[in-house]
């Protein structure tokens, strides 16, 4: 479950960073 949370967090931070 921890991986899922970490993955989501990474996506949320990566999304605005790539934009």
N, C-alpha and C positions, 0 to 999 in steps of 0.2 A: 504493500500500500504506500509505503514511503516513496518508492520509486515513482509512482503515479503522481504524487504531490510534487516531487522534485521536477518531474517532466513538465507538468503544467506550469510550474513557476518559471522554468527555463523558457518555455514557449512564450509566456506573457512578457518576459523581459526581452526575448529575442525578437518578438514581433515588432515592437516600436523601434528597436535598435536597427532592424533591417530597413525599415521604412525610410 
